Each structure stands twice: as C-alpha cells, then as structure tokens.
Amino acid sequence: MSRTYKGSKGGGFDFWSRRPHSGNGYGPEAKKQTKRTERQQDRIEVENELNLIYEDKLDRQRQEHEEWLRDHDTYDYTPSYRLFLDDERYPTKPDWFIARTSYDAIHALENFGVPYEIAFDHDLGGSDTAMVFINALENYLIDSGTGLPPAFQFTVHSQNPVGAENIRQRMENLIEYFGFI
C-alpha cells in the first residue's frame, strides 16, 4: 500500500479533467459522458476511413475493368461489362465486375451503364438483398429511356429458393417490359 503525503489525495481518488463533451465538469458522470463521446468520435473516424478505402477500391476496380476491356476488345470498345452480385462467392473467370453489396452494384450501374450479363445472389449480408439493385435497375431503365443490351442474360446462384424465384420473376418482367435495345 502506498503512503501519501500530507495534503495529497489518498488511494482510489479518480480525478477526471475536462475533455470533449458537453457535460458540467468533473466526476463519474463526466467520465461516463466523456468516454461515450470519445467512442462516438472513434466510430465516426473509423466509418470515414472505411468509406475512403471503399471508394479507392471501387476506383481501382473500375480502372482495372476499363484496362481489361481495352486489352481484349481492340476493334470495338464498348463500355459493357458482366456484373457478379454476391457477398461471398467469386466468379469463375476474371472478366466480371464483382459487387459485394447492392450499393456496389448500383454504383457500377450509374458509372458503367447496364451490364450485358448479371449473376445474382439474393442475400447480400444483413438486410441487404439483390432486390434493392433490381429496383435501381428498373428506375435506371425508366429514367434513361433505354432498354437492356442485346443478348442480355442473367443467372441466379442464390441458395435462398424463395429469393431466387423472386429475382427470376422480376428480371423476366423487366426483360418482357423493356426488351432489348
């Protein structure tokens, strides 16, 4: 046990100075509020860093895709691509644009246009599903006034039978309504 000098604080004294929060000073409540505020600030910083990493990844993937298209399609450069929408699996060939979330797929749709082939997984982790992307695809086709690319095709490799059937029905309806360009 440590000894204290006359006039100093004894063991167990917890002095918590003012730190970034809107509390009223010192003590255990101020400490709780400070810790809570610091955790919130840390969460915000981590989210911002992850968003930057995510945007860099998408930019790199877009650049790699454009380079691959230029290398493999020297006579007729058309910005068409194949979209693989799945949160876990990988395509069998490297010429697919991989989207792990519906946000990735929507971002690809907005930047590259409608793909000529799409491979779907229904459940994309958490509450995210491929139906979010299909709704965005429908809105994109309506807003742009275009149809689907020639020889458009889609496949569904989802292990969720109900979700797979929903995707098939929605995509068949889109093909029937919008047709091909």
LINNORBEL-V947527 format. One record per residue. N is the residue number from 1. RES is the residue in three letters. SS is DSSP state (~ for helix, > for strand, _ for the rest). OMEGA is omega as a letter, one per 30 degrees, with the letter a starting at -180 (999 if undefined). D_CENTER is the distance of its C-alpha to the mean C-alpha in Angstrom with 2 decimals. Layout:
N_RES_SS_OMEGA_D_CENTER, N_RES_SS_OMEGA_D_CENTER
//
This chain:
1_MET___a_54.50, 2_SER___l_54.42, 3_ARG___l_57.07, 4_THR___l_56.57, 5_TYR___l_58.76, 6_LYS___l_60.54, 7_GLY___l_58.27, 8_SER___a_55.00, 9_LYS___a_52.43, 10_GLY___a_52.77, 11_GLY___l_50.36, 12_GLY___l_47.29, 13_PHE___a_47.09, 14_ASP___l_43.51, 15_PHE___a_43.30, 16_TRP___a_39.91, 17_SER___l_39.98, 18_ARG___l_38.14, 19_ARG___a_34.48, 20_PRO___l_31.68, 21_HIS___a_31.85, 22_SER___a_33.79, 23_GLY___a_36.15, 24_ASN___l_39.89, 25_GLY___a_40.79, 26_TYR___l_41.45, 27_GLY___a_41.57, 28_PRO_~_l_39.35, 29_GLU_~_l_37.63, 30_ALA_~_l_36.78, 31_LYS_~_l_35.49, 32_LYS_~_a_33.19, 33_GLN_~_l_31.92, 34_THR_~_l_31.45, 35_LYS_~_l_29.51, 36_ARG_~_l_27.25, 37_THR_~_l_26.70, 38_GLU_~_l_26.04, 39_ARG_~_l_23.43, 40_GLN_~_l_21.62, 41_GLN_~_l_21.89, 42_ASP_~_l_20.62, 43_ARG_~_l_17.49, 44_ILE_~_l_16.87, 45_GLU_~_l_17.59, 46_VAL_~_l_15.22, 47_GLU_~_l_12.27, 48_ASN_~_l_13.48, 49_GLU_~_l_13.87, 50_LEU_~_l_10.40, 51_ASN_~_l_9.12, 52_LEU_~_l_11.92, 53_ILE_~_a_11.24, 54_TYR_~_l_7.68, 55_GLU_~_l_9.54, 56_ASP_~_l_12.42, 57_LYS_~_l_10.82, 58_LEU_~_l_9.78, 59_ASP_~_l_13.32, 60_ARG_~_a_14.97, 61_GLN_~_l_13.64, 62_ARG_~_l_14.82, 63_GLN_~_l_18.08, 64_GLU_~_l_18.69, 65_HIS_~_l_18.24, 66_GLU_~_l_20.67, 67_GLU_~_l_23.07, 68_TRP_~_l_23.12, 69_LEU_~_l_23.89, 70_ARG_~_a_26.60, 71_ASP_~_a_28.11, 72_HIS_~_a_28.23, 73_ASP___a_29.08, 74_THR___a_31.81, 75_TYR___a_33.85, 76_ASP___a_31.47, 77_TYR___l_28.19, 78_THR___a_25.95, 79_PRO___l_22.25, 80_SER___a_21.43, 81_TYR___l_19.08, 82_ARG_>_a_18.07, 83_LEU_>_l_14.60, 84_PHE_>_a_13.79, 85_LEU_>_a_11.23, 86_ASP___a_11.34, 87_ASP___a_9.81, 88_GLU___a_13.15, 89_ARG___l_15.52, 90_TYR___l_16.29, 91_PRO___a_18.23, 92_THR___l_21.94, 93_LYS___a_22.16, 94_PRO___a_20.33, 95_ASP___l_20.30, 96_TRP_>_l_17.07, 97_PHE_>_a_13.82, 98_ILE_>_l_11.38, 99_ALA_>_a_8.03, 100_ARG___l_6.63, 101_THR___l_4.68, 102_SER_~_l_6.57, 103_TYR_~_l_4.67, 104_ASP_~_a_5.08, 105_ALA_~_l_8.38, 106_ILE_~_l_9.35, 107_HIS_~_l_9.00, 108_ALA_~_l_11.18, 109_LEU_~_a_13.42, 110_GLU_~_a_14.11, 111_ASN_~_a_14.87, 112_PHE_~_a_16.67, 113_GLY___a_17.98, 114_VAL___l_18.47, 115_PRO___l_18.38, 116_TYR___l_21.69, 117_GLU_>_l_20.34, 118_ILE_>_l_17.42, 119_ALA_>_a_17.13, 120_PHE_>_l_15.54, 121_ASP___a_14.75, 122_HIS___a_14.93, 123_ASP_>_a_13.43, 124_LEU___l_9.82, 125_GLY___a_10.37, 126_GLY___a_11.63, 127_SER___a_12.25, 128_ASP___l_9.46, 129_THR_>_l_11.54, 130_ALA_~_a_12.18, 131_MET_~_l_14.50, 132_VAL_~_l_12.01, 133_PHE_~_a_11.56, 134_ILE_~_l_15.35, 135_ASN_~_l_16.15, 136_ALA_~_l_14.37, 137_LEU_~_l_16.26, 138_GLU_~_l_19.40, 139_ASN_~_l_19.12, 140_TYR_~_l_18.58, 141_LEU_~_l_21.67, 142_ILE_~_a_23.65, 143_ASP_~_a_22.95, 144_SER_~_l_23.58, 145_GLY___l_26.57, 146_THR___l_25.95, 147_GLY___l_25.95, 148_LEU_>_a_24.22, 149_PRO___l_25.15, 150_PRO___l_28.39, 151_ALA___l_28.24, 152_PHE___l_24.75, 153_GLN_>_l_23.92, 154_PHE_>_l_21.35, 155_THR_>_l_21.37, 156_VAL_>_a_20.05, 157_HIS___a_19.90, 158_SER___l_18.74, 159_GLN___l_21.00, 160_ASN___a_20.83, 161_PRO_~_l_23.88, 162_VAL_~_l_23.52, 163_GLY_~_l_19.90, 164_ALA_~_l_20.94, 165_GLU_~_l_23.89, 166_ASN_~_l_21.96, 167_ILE_~_l_19.76, 168_ARG_~_a_23.04, 169_GLN_~_a_24.84, 170_ARG_~_a_22.30, 171_MET_~_l_21.99, 172_GLU_~_l_25.78, 173_ASN_~_l_26.29, 174_LEU_~_l_24.14, 175_ILE_~_a_26.14, 176_GLU_~_a_29.34, 177_TYR_~_a_28.71, 178_PHE_~_a_27.27, 179_GLY___a_28.94, 180_PHE_>_a_28.69, 181_ILE___999_29.25
//
